[in-house]
Amino acid sequence: MVLTPAAAQAYEHLSQDLALGVFAPGTRLPGERDLALRISVSRSTLRAALGALEAEGRVSRSAQRGWFVPPRVVGEPPSTLQSFTEMALARGLRPTSTVRRREVRPATIDEADRLRIAPTSPVIQIDRLRGLDGNPVCFDVVVLPEQRARALMDIDLTDHSLYELLRDECDVAIHRSAYSVTAAIADAPLAKLLGASVGSPVLVGEETAYVADGTPVLLGVNRYRGDAYRFQADLFRQQQHRH
């Protein structure tokens, strides 16, 4: 995109503000009129500069709500199992976690089957809202056999990694996770939790986590803002033998 000298100057101004964190990830920019006045350009010049930043993925536009700075995107490195906390810290972000629900209840038939426990056995359900640098990005629901994770009922889970607490407090070390990702849209309750619009895209990750001997110990459903999470994987083509 070729910018006029005025638009190029506006672009540099906005680019520097973004780099310095004047406009934090996941927040809305001031209105076009206020932003144009702030950097002393016309609105048409401002739009050209914003268009260039949008093409680079550094801002995004909503027809009804204005311009936004996209949230920082997280994602596991290919073929590496990391907790949400580990992913965030590896990228220099501050992970947060707020417990919305924690209770012991009977397992459903499906949960009992997947966890290889008797039907109606007690399980712990923990619902958490996860964030990065203060911005909500994920609503997380996990289910664990109460017998293996009983200590989690008495621990402050705020801003902690569940994987680490399982290891340190319950002697349960997660070894691998079977993980699948599907696309969905945010309904009104989820959109409110994530600070997103109703109908906006979300990525739903479903997990079954195992200890080293192959015993399943955790079921999880993670609902991420679609603009805040990237799933990565290494894919290998099976060798075909020539005849």
C-alpha positions in Angstrom: 0.0 0.0 0.0 1.4 3.4 -1.1 0.8 6.1 1.4 0.9 9.9 1.0 3.5 11.6 3.0 0.9 12.7 5.5 -0.5 9.2 5.8 3.0 7.8 6.2 3.7 10.2 9.0 0.4 9.2 10.7 1.3 5.5 10.2 4.6 6.0 11.9 3.0 7.9 14.8 0.4 5.2 15.3 3.0 2.4 14.9 5.1 3.9 17.6 2.1 4.2 19.9 1.3 0.5 19.4 4.9 -0.5 20.0 5.1 1.5 23.2 1.8 0.0 24.4 -0.1 3.3 24.4 -3.0 1.2 23.0 -2.9 -2.1 24.8 -3.7 -5.4 23.1 -7.4 -6.2 23.1 -8.5 -2.6 23.6 -10.5 -0.2 21.4 -8.8 2.7 19.8 -10.2 6.2 20.3 -12.8 7.3 17.8 -11.6 8.4 14.4 -12.4 12.1 15.1 -10.5 12.1 18.4 -7.6 10.0 17.0 -7.3 12.4 13.9 -7.2 15.4 16.3 -4.6 13.7 18.5 -2.1 13.3 15.6 -3.2 16.4 13.7 -4.4 14.8 10.4 -7.6 14.6 8.5 -9.9 11.6 9.0 -9.2 10.4 5.4 -5.4 10.5 6.1 -6.0 8.7 9.4 -8.0 5.9 7.6 -5.3 5.4 5.1 -2.7 4.9 7.9 -5.1 2.6 9.8 -5.7 0.6 6.6 -1.9 0.0 6.3 -1.8 -1.1 9.9 -4.8 -3.4 9.4 -3.1 -5.0 6.4 -0.2 -5.9 8.7 -2.6 -7.4 11.3 -1.7 -4.7 13.9 -5.2 -3.3 14.2 -8.6 -4.6 13.2 -11.9 -2.9 12.2 -15.5 -3.4 13.3 -18.1 -1.7 11.2 -20.2 -0.9 14.3 -17.6 -0.6 17.0 -14.6 1.1 15.5 -10.9 0.2 15.5 -9.2 -2.3 17.9 -5.8 -3.6 18.8 -6.0 -7.4 18.4 -5.2 -9.4 21.6 -1.9 -11.1 21.7 -2.1 -14.6 20.2 -1.0 -17.6 22.1 -0.5 -21.2 21.0 1.5 -24.2 21.9 4.7 -24.9 20.0 4.3 -27.7 17.6 4.1 -31.2 19.3 4.8 -29.7 22.7 2.4 -30.0 25.6 2.3 -26.8 27.6 -0.1 -25.4 30.2 -1.8 -22.1 29.5 0.5 -20.6 32.2 3.6 -22.0 30.6 2.5 -20.7 27.1 2.0 -17.2 28.5 5.2 -16.9 30.5 7.2 -18.2 27.5 6.0 -15.2 25.6 6.6 -12.7 28.3 2.9 -12.3 29.1 1.2 -12.3 32.5 -1.3 -15.2 32.9 -4.3 -14.8 35.1 -6.9 -17.3 36.2 -10.2 -16.6 38.1 -12.3 -19.5 39.4 -15.9 -19.2 38.4 -17.1 -22.6 39.7 -15.6 -25.5 41.8 -17.6 -28.4 43.0 -17.7 -32.1 43.5 -20.5 -33.9 41.6 -21.3 -37.3 40.1 -19.6 -38.1 36.8 -21.8 -38.3 33.8 -21.9 -41.6 31.9 -19.6 -40.1 29.1 -17.2 -38.7 31.7 -17.0 -41.9 33.6 -16.3 -43.8 30.3 -13.5 -41.4 29.2 -11.9 -41.3 32.7 -12.3 -45.1 33.1 -14.1 -44.7 36.5 -17.3 -46.2 37.7 -20.5 -44.4 36.7 -21.6 -41.6 39.1 -18.2 -41.7 40.8 -17.4 -38.3 42.3 -15.5 -35.8 40.0 -14.3 -32.3 40.6 -15.4 -29.7 38.0 -13.5 -26.4 37.9 -14.5 -23.5 35.6 -12.0 -20.8 35.2 -11.7 -17.6 33.2 -8.1 -17.3 31.8 -6.5 -14.0 30.8 -3.3 -12.5 29.4 -2.0 -9.2 30.7 -5.5 -8.5 32.1 -7.4 -9.4 28.9 -9.8 -12.4 29.1 -9.0 -14.9 26.3 -10.3 -18.3 27.4 -13.1 -19.9 29.4 -11.8 -23.2 30.7 -13.8 -26.2 32.2 -11.9 -29.2 33.5 -13.2 -32.4 35.1 -11.0 -34.7 37.3 -11.6 -37.8 39.3 -12.1 -36.6 42.9 -10.0 -39.5 44.3 -6.9 -38.3 42.4 -7.4 -34.5 42.7 -9.0 -34.1 46.1 -6.4 -31.6 47.3 -7.6 -29.1 44.6 -10.8 -28.4 46.5 -8.8 -26.8 49.3 -6.2 -24.8 47.3 -6.4 -21.2 46.1 -6.4 -21.7 42.3 -6.2 -18.0 41.4 -3.6 -17.3 38.8 -2.0 -20.8 39.2 -1.3 -23.5 36.6 -3.5 -26.5 37.2 -0.9 -28.8 35.7 1.6 -27.6 38.3 -0.8 -27.9 41.2 -1.7 -31.5 40.1 2.0 -32.4 40.1 2.9 -30.6 43.3 -0.2 -31.2 45.4 -1.7 -34.4 44.0 1.3 -36.3 42.7 -0.3 -36.4 39.3 2.1 -35.5 36.4 0.4 -35.0 33.1 2.4 -36.9 30.4 0.4 -36.4 27.2 -2.9 -34.9 26.0 -5.2 -35.9 23.2 -6.4 -32.6 21.9 -8.9 -31.6 19.2 -10.0 -28.2 18.0 -13.3 -27.1 16.4 -14.7 -23.8 15.5 -17.8 -22.3 17.1 -19.4 -18.9 17.8 -19.8 -17.1 21.1 -23.3 -17.1 22.7 -24.3 -14.3 25.0 -22.9 -15.7 28.3 -19.6 -16.7 26.7 -19.3 -13.4 24.8 -19.8 -11.5 28.1 -17.1 -13.5 29.9 -14.6 -13.0 27.0 -15.4 -9.4 26.3 -16.3 -10.3 22.8 -19.4 -9.8 20.5 -22.2 -12.3 20.4 -21.7 -14.5 17.4 -17.9 -13.8 17.2 -15.7 -16.8 16.4 -14.3 -19.0 19.2 -12.0 -22.0 19.0 -13.1 -24.9 21.2 -10.3 -27.2 22.4 -11.3 -30.6 23.9 -8.7 -32.4 25.9 -8.2 -35.8 27.5 -4.9 -35.7 29.5 -3.1 -38.9 30.7 -0.3 -39.8 33.1 2.7 -41.8 32.0 1.0 -45.2 32.4 -1.8 -44.2 30.1 -4.5 -43.6 32.7 -6.8 -40.6 31.8 -6.9 -38.1 34.7 -8.3 -34.9 33.2 -11.1 -33.9 30.8 -11.0 -30.3 29.5 -12.9 -28.0 27.3 -11.2 -24.6 26.5 -13.1 -21.9 24.7 -10.7 -19.3 23.2 -11.5 -16.0 21.6 -10.9 -16.7 17.9 -8.5 -13.7 17.6 -6.4 -14.7 20.6 -5.4 -18.3 20.0 -3.5 -20.3 17.4 -3.3 -24.1 17.3 -0.1 -25.5 15.8 1.0 -29.0 15.0 3.7 -30.9 13.2 2.2 -33.2 10.5 4.3 -36.1 9.1 3.5 -37.9 5.9 3.6 -41.7 6.2 6.4 -43.2 4.1 5.1 -45.2 1.2 7.2 -48.1 0.0 7.6 -48.5 -3.7 7.0 -51.9 -5.2 
